[in-house]
Amino acid sequence: MSDAARTLLRDWLRRQLSAVQNTWLDEQRSTLAEDPADTTLHIALGMVSRRLGKADLDVSAADCAA
């Protein structure tokens, strides 16, 4: 994933998630940057729906165009 796409996705998530959810996601991103092992990724992915919920990402037509 390009840096631009990664930044767009993070901005969309930041807009939709609560402060607690955003903090958890940022912590997971930092952990994965420090330890990109498969186990670390699998644990983070397993926790996503529990920590961030299952709501669809709310993007506008302008978001998609970006």
N, C-alpha and C positions, 0 to 999 in steps of 0.2 A: 504494500500500500504506500502510495506517495505521501510525502509530508503534508502536502496541501489537502489531500483527502482525509488524512488522519486528523488534521486541524479542524476541518469542516465537521467531521463526525463528532469530535470532542465538543465543539461549540454547540452543536445541536443537542447533545446529551446534557451538557451543562445547563442549557436553557430549560430542559424538561425535568431534570432531577432535583430533588431537595438538596439542601446543604449537606446533610448527613450522607446521602447517597453519593454526591459529588466527592466528598472527602474520601469515602471508601474506594471509589473508582480511581482517584488520584493516587491513593496509597498502593493499590494493586498495580497500577502502571509503574510506579517507582520500584516496587518489589520485582516486577518482571524485568525492568531495565537492569537491575543489579544482579538478578539470578534468573536468566532466561531458560532454565531447565524445563523439560517437559512436565515434570511433576508440579512445578510452580504454576505453569500455565493451566494444567488440568484442574488444580485446586481452585484457581481464580475463576475459570469457566464454570466449574460446578457450583460456585457460590453466586454467580451473577443474578440469576432469577430470584434467589432468596433475598439478596441485598438491594437489587435495583427494581424488582418487580417484573411483570410480564406485559406491561402496556406497550402498544405499538409506538414506534418513534414518530412523533408529530412533525412532519416536514411540509413546508409550503412549496408552491410551484417555484418561487424565487430560490428557496433552498436547493431544490433539485437542479435548477439552472446553474447554480454556483458549482 
